[in-house]
């Protein structure tokens, strides 16, 4: 069974990252890859066309969900540095290079379900809350969940120190669980891990 941290990581990443990359200034597209059978490792891909250069790229992130840190050898990045380069080539190159880690943790065996996200293209979506059913089912069998995200500011450290004055972390709270109100903290940053 996946841990709460794994689920929170997946939901948060999906919430923050998903959008199609076709126009300058757009966000990267998000594709979950999967979990290890114990939920301690999660991988996802972000891909798109770089703003400015126009080069297609893909980055595969493989995370330890308990420490919120990249596994050794991750992230895996690929970019096609030629005019009119093909996005499928960048994605294929990144997947090929990430295959040893994906295979070692059998991440394709447990792909997970992207149950909900607020795409950037949805103009009326609330920025910091999300309500969803845990799995597709008829109404009588649905279990509704809700999340609230609170941003937190931290002084920039490490690789971000010379680029930014502050960085954003978060507190993620489940406010509805299987149709019942709750207040369950899933993640409360006390620092920003380098993996972010």
C-alpha positions as CSV (number, residue, x, y, z in Angstrom):
1,X,0.0,0.0,0.0
2,X,1.3,3.5,-0.9
3,X,2.3,5.8,1.9
4,X,0.6,9.1,2.6
5,X,3.7,10.8,1.5
6,X,3.7,9.1,-1.8
7,X,0.1,10.0,-2.4
8,X,0.7,13.6,-1.3
9,X,3.7,13.9,-3.5
10,X,1.9,12.5,-6.5
11,X,-1.2,14.8,-6.0
12,X,1.0,17.8,-5.4
13,X,3.2,17.3,-8.3
14,X,0.2,16.7,-10.6
15,X,-1.5,19.8,-9.2
16,X,1.5,22.0,-9.7
17,X,3.0,20.8,-13.0
18,X,0.3,19.7,-15.4
19,X,-0.3,21.7,-18.6
20,X,0.4,21.5,-22.3
21,X,3.6,23.1,-23.6
22,X,2.9,24.7,-27.0
23,X,3.2,28.4,-26.5
24,X,6.1,30.5,-25.0
25,X,5.5,30.8,-21.3
26,X,3.4,27.7,-21.0
27,X,4.1,25.0,-18.3
28,X,5.6,21.6,-18.9
29,X,3.3,18.6,-19.4
30,X,3.2,16.0,-16.6
31,X,3.1,12.2,-17.0
32,X,3.2,10.0,-14.0
33,X,5.4,6.9,-14.5
34,X,4.7,4.9,-11.4
35,X,5.4,3.8,-7.8
36,X,7.6,1.1,-6.3
37,X,5.4,-1.7,-4.8
38,X,5.9,-0.3,-1.3
39,X,5.2,3.3,-2.3
40,X,8.7,4.5,-1.3
41,X,9.8,5.5,-4.8
42,X,7.8,7.6,-7.3
43,X,8.7,8.7,-10.8
44,X,7.2,11.2,-13.2
45,X,8.2,12.9,-16.4
46,X,7.8,16.5,-17.4
47,X,8.3,17.5,-21.0
48,X,7.6,20.2,-23.5
49,X,9.2,22.9,-25.7
50,X,11.7,25.2,-23.9
51,X,10.7,28.8,-23.8
52,X,13.3,30.8,-25.7
53,X,15.3,28.2,-27.5
54,X,12.3,26.2,-28.8
55,X,14.2,22.9,-28.1
56,X,12.1,19.9,-27.1
57,X,13.0,18.4,-23.7
58,X,12.1,15.7,-21.2
59,X,13.1,15.3,-17.6
60,X,12.3,12.2,-15.6
61,X,12.3,12.6,-11.8
62,X,12.7,9.6,-9.5
63,X,12.0,10.4,-5.9
64,X,12.3,8.8,-2.5
65,X,8.9,9.7,-1.2
66,X,10.0,9.4,2.5
67,X,12.9,11.8,2.2
68,X,11.7,13.9,-0.7
69,X,15.1,13.5,-2.3
70,X,16.1,12.4,-5.8
71,X,17.5,8.9,-6.1
72,X,21.1,8.7,-7.2
73,X,21.2,9.1,-11.0
74,X,18.1,11.2,-11.1
75,X,16.8,13.4,-12.5
76,X,17.4,12.2,-16.0
77,X,17.2,14.9,-18.7
78,X,17.2,14.9,-22.5
79,X,17.0,17.8,-25.0
80,X,17.0,17.9,-28.7
81,X,19.1,20.9,-29.6
82,X,18.2,21.4,-33.2
83,X,15.7,23.6,-35.0
84,X,12.5,21.7,-35.5
85,X,13.6,18.9,-33.2
86,X,11.0,16.3,-32.3
87,X,9.5,16.1,-28.9
88,X,9.0,12.3,-29.1
89,X,12.8,12.0,-29.6
90,X,13.6,13.9,-26.4
91,X,11.0,11.8,-24.5
92,X,12.4,8.5,-25.9
93,X,15.9,9.5,-25.0
94,X,15.0,10.4,-21.4
95,X,13.0,7.2,-21.0
96,X,15.8,5.1,-22.4
97,X,18.4,6.6,-20.1
98,X,16.0,6.3,-17.0
99,X,15.1,2.7,-17.8
100,X,17.7,1.2,-15.4
101,X,16.1,3.0,-12.4
102,X,12.5,2.5,-13.7
103,X,13.3,-1.2,-14.1
104,X,15.2,-1.6,-10.8
105,X,12.2,-0.3,-8.8
106,X,9.6,-1.9,-11.1
107,X,7.9,1.5,-11.4
108,X,5.8,0.4,-14.4
109,X,4.1,-2.4,-12.3
110,X,2.3,0.2,-10.2
111,X,1.4,3.2,-12.4
112,X,-1.0,4.7,-9.9
113,X,-3.9,6.9,-10.9
114,X,-3.9,10.6,-11.5
115,X,-7.1,11.1,-9.6
116,X,-7.2,14.9,-9.9
117,X,-5.4,18.0,-10.8
118,X,-6.1,21.6,-11.6
119,X,-4.8,22.3,-15.1
120,X,-3.5,25.8,-15.9
121,X,-6.0,25.8,-18.8
122,X,-9.0,25.7,-16.4
123,X,-9.7,29.4,-15.7
124,X,-12.2,28.9,-12.9
125,X,-10.2,26.3,-10.9
126,X,-9.3,27.3,-7.3
127,X,-5.5,27.7,-7.0
128,X,-5.1,26.1,-3.6
129,X,-7.8,23.5,-3.2
130,X,-8.8,20.3,-4.9
131,X,-11.9,18.0,-4.5
132,X,-12.0,14.7,-6.2
133,X,-13.2,11.1,-6.1
134,X,-10.5,8.6,-5.3
135,X,-11.4,6.3,-8.3
136,X,-13.8,6.3,-11.2
137,X,-17.1,4.7,-10.1
138,X,-20.8,5.1,-10.1
139,X,-22.0,7.8,-7.6
140,X,-23.1,5.2,-5.0
141,X,-19.6,3.8,-4.8
142,X,-17.6,7.1,-5.0
143,X,-15.4,8.3,-2.1
144,X,-14.9,12.0,-2.2
145,X,-11.7,13.6,-0.9
146,X,-10.5,17.3,-0.7
147,X,-7.1,18.9,-0.2
148,X,-6.1,22.4,0.7
149,X,-2.7,23.8,0.0
150,X,-1.1,26.7,1.9
151,X,2.0,28.3,0.6
152,X,4.9,29.0,3.0
153,X,7.9,31.3,2.3
154,X,11.5,30.3,3.1
155,X,14.8,32.0,2.6
156,X,16.5,30.6,-0.5
157,X,19.4,28.3,0.2
158,X,21.8,26.0,-1.8
159,X,21.5,26.3,-5.5
160,X,18.7,28.8,-5.3
161,X,20.5,31.2,-3.0
162,X,22.1,33.4,-5.7
163,X,18.9,33.3,-7.9
164,X,16.1,34.1,-5.5
165,X,15.4,35.9,-2.2
166,X,12.8,33.4,-1.1
167,X,11.4,30.1,-2.2
168,X,7.9,28.7,-1.7
169,X,7.1,25.6,0.3
170,X,3.7,24.3,1.3
171,X,1.5,22.7,3.9
172,X,-0.9,20.2,2.4
173,X,-4.1,19.3,4.4
174,X,-6.7,16.7,3.7
175,X,-10.0,18.5,4.5
176,X,-12.4,15.7,3.4
177,X,-11.8,12.0,3.5
178,X,-14.2,9.5,2.0
179,X,-16.9,12.1,2.2
180,X,-16.3,13.1,5.8
181,X,-14.7,16.4,7.0
182,X,-11.2,16.0,8.5
183,X,-8.1,18.1,9.2
184,X,-5.2,15.7,8.4
185,X,-1.8,17.3,7.6
186,X,-0.2,15.3,4.8
187,X,2.9,17.5,4.4
188,X,4.2,20.5,6.3
189,X,7.5,21.8,5.0
190,X,10.0,23.0,7.5
191,X,12.6,23.4,4.7
192,X,12.7,23.1,0.9
193,X,14.5,19.9,-0.2
194,X,16.9,20.3,-3.1
195,X,14.7,17.9,-5.1
196,X,12.3,20.8,-5.5
